[in-house]
Amino acid sequence: MKLNGRFALITGASQGLGAEIARHYVTNGASVMLCARNAEMLEAERQALAPLLVPGAQIVTVAADVGKTEDVDRVFDQLRAEFPRLDILVNNAGVYGPMGNIEDVDWTEWVDAVRINLIGLVYVSRAAMPLLRAQRYGKIINISGGGAANPMPAVTAYAASKAGVVRFTESLALECRDDHIDVNAIAPGALVTRMMDQLLEAGPGKVGQAFFDRMKKIAQDGGTPLAIGARLCVFLGSSESDGITGKLIAAQWDRWEDWPQHLDELNASDVYTLRRIVGRDRNKEWGDR
């Protein structure tokens, strides 16, 4: 019951990782508002989770596109009407966007992916800030993915937007640190979800043979279990993680469970952040002044 009595908004919550996060939140005692574009899938998720609720907790669903400001405004109108407060925001909604060389992909689809993955996430966070600042406490968890830390040719809208998510995370964390609002990004691992299916359906001709083969192998092996990222989201939404902020956390590879024991050292360092690598970092004597 790490989240007992807490109120959370989870976007992209109708399937995949978002649905798994919702399940972990409910079983840890939270009340949740689930947001996604498909109302029928949201209702099915609500029915599946309802028996897991602890006494006094609730599930609310709202169909909305986080890339549309009017939809996000409606979500927060409903949240204020249904919940006494907001403790946790999980920005999970995202898409891969078009796949292929930049000059070949549909430009509208490319822009649309950035609208959902980055601009939508920022606007949802912006809408949450007055609620979190008023109580001088809160948690924002942004799902970034591997696109933030590695180049992804042929999936450039996804990669660019997810890198933007991490730098926004780092910046917002500093902006609201004095209000005890922790803002972190997580990379949940290579997940076998609908998005993976879309990538494989696109084929090697669009995403490149090497990348396709690697993703196909991951899919055949089952990928990273969804529960690993969901457990990290529980940790980051709980009081256990208080003070951990501005970090990009790999759910599968980082020993984040131990981080509270090293909080001062963690926050005094640029570890687990996006930074430029210069020549001296790789023992090159010819590139830096």
CORSULPE-V343206 format. One record per helix or strand of 2 or more residues. SS is the DSSP state (A for helix, B for strand). FROM is the first residue (numbers start at 0). LEN is the number of residues. If there is no record, write none. Layout:
BEGIN
SS/FROM/LEN
SS/FROM/LEN
END
This chain:
BEGIN
B/6/5
A/15/12
B/30/6
A/38/12
B/58/5
A/68/14
B/87/4
A/106/29
B/137/6
A/145/3
A/155/20
A/176/3
B/180/7
A/193/9
A/203/4
A/208/13
A/225/12
A/238/3
B/247/3
A/255/12
A/278/4
END
